[in-house]
Amino acid sequence: MNTQDYIALEAKYGATNYKPLDVVLTRGQGVWVWDVEGNRYMDCLSAYSAVNQGHCHPRIVQVMQEQAARLTLTSRAFRNDQLGLFYQELCELTHSHTALPMNSGAEAVESCIKAVRKWGYKVKGVPDGQAEIIVCENNFHGRTVTIVGFSTEPQYRDGYAPFTPGFKIIPFGDAQALADAITPNTVAFMVEPIQGEAGVIVPPAGYLRDVRRICTARDIALVTDEIQTGLGRTGKLLAEEHDGVEADLTMIGKALSGGFYPVSAVLSNKEVLGVFQPGDHGSTFGGNPLACAVARMALHVLVEEGMIENAAVQGDYLMAELRKLRSPFIKEVRGKGLLVGVELHPEAGGARRFCEALMARGVLCKETHEHVIRIAPPLVIARDELDWMLEQFAAVLGG
Ligand SMILES: *Cc1c(COP(=O)(O)O)cnc(C)c1O
């Protein structure tokens, strides 16, 4: 079968909720992937930052194979010998008191929403059914009905009403807007340290510090969605470290498994997650031994192999070199670590055609919104690989 055969099968039998680039991948290693025709590409998306550790990291492969042959799923009706170690390693690494294991990112977000509402009623004393959660314009927190209900992207919402009430939307990057929006019924503020899907939007320096101060003063939970920004992507373990803050709840996912398996978690101080009593919340696959074993190793390699530091160093270099390109198309280069957005002028005619030109030169990127090319390679990228990538950008964008 060739590329067109695979695409035809997808078109015939699949739901059409995605429009991928027409490359059919069959193998990956580190920053590289290969298509069914044998062409090699550099992966500059990393599955939306789920493959921070690089494709098919050998130490994660080995643990996954061993654990899969030993024990995969017990459900939480019984205990398993991986969960406790996963909790311990995850909490020690992130300075958290408590963790709640889930599977997808959206499931972690839903879990957070349940936790902060319950905390509002049981601890803060908000009248039943009145809890409000404040979120930001242009947020991306996932695709469930509740979550898209507080999205400001019309396409994510269109046709899916009625939505869950109880959310208030304020501008991103504006701490005063948060202070103004809080009422006695507000239980939480949920925010991405950098808005990835919105086009790699970096808030003003000190924003999270101001937000932290306001949340503490007004007794509401600060919830950071680090599903994309966390686990080394921005050059720190968690992006909130750039502002020197700790959220009350932090959601991680994506790279928590190195891209092997859906694993997410809510990290918390004890007070908030402590509201859950046995039976209040659950998930059949959440905390299963295969997920825990894979996530433990994904965290080990991230730290032990220096990937977080590499993201900081290579990210600075990447942005500095991109800013040197004298391109008629580039409006702005922004980001932190290896989460970089190249915004193009509207006259450039959209980012998609540049992504297609990059693909022809062996670089896989995906446009985010219409005018932004996101560059987010695996954090294992080496300087010579980055230089090769930059040559392809220069060729396509002119510089
Ligand atoms: C990807 C993402 C999610 C949703 O994760 P899924 O695993 O796709 O459900 C939530 N928040 C942010 C910031 C993300 O990037």
The ligand as a MOL file (V3000), in Angstrom:
LIG
                    3D

  0  0  0     0  0            999 V3000
M  V30 BEGIN CTAB
M  V30 COUNTS 15 15 0 0 0
M  V30 BEGIN ATOM
M  V30 1 C -3.9970 19.1130 24.5090 0
M  V30 2 C -4.4750 19.9890 25.5910 0
M  V30 3 C -5.5790 19.6400 26.3890 0
M  V30 4 C -6.4270 18.4230 26.1270 0
M  V30 5 O -5.7220 17.2330 26.1630 0
M  V30 6 P -6.3490 15.9140 25.4770 0
M  V30 7 O -5.4040 14.8230 25.8870 0
M  V30 8 O -6.3340 16.1650 24.0030 0
M  V30 9 O -7.7140 15.7430 26.0040 0
M  V30 10 C -5.9280 20.4890 27.4200 0
M  V30 11 N -5.2480 21.6170 27.6550 0
M  V30 12 C -4.1970 21.9990 26.9000 0
M  V30 13 C -3.4720 23.2650 27.2220 0
M  V30 14 C -3.7760 21.2030 25.8340 0
M  V30 15 O -2.7600 21.5970 25.0580 0
M  V30 END ATOM
M  V30 BEGIN BOND
M  V30 1 1 1 2
M  V30 2 1 2 3
M  V30 3 2 2 14
M  V30 4 1 3 4
M  V30 5 2 3 10
M  V30 6 1 4 5
M  V30 7 1 5 6
M  V30 8 2 6 7
M  V30 9 1 6 8
M  V30 10 1 6 9
M  V30 11 1 10 11
M  V30 12 2 11 12
M  V30 13 1 12 13
M  V30 14 1 12 14
M  V30 15 1 14 15
M  V30 END BOND
M  V30 END CTAB
M  END
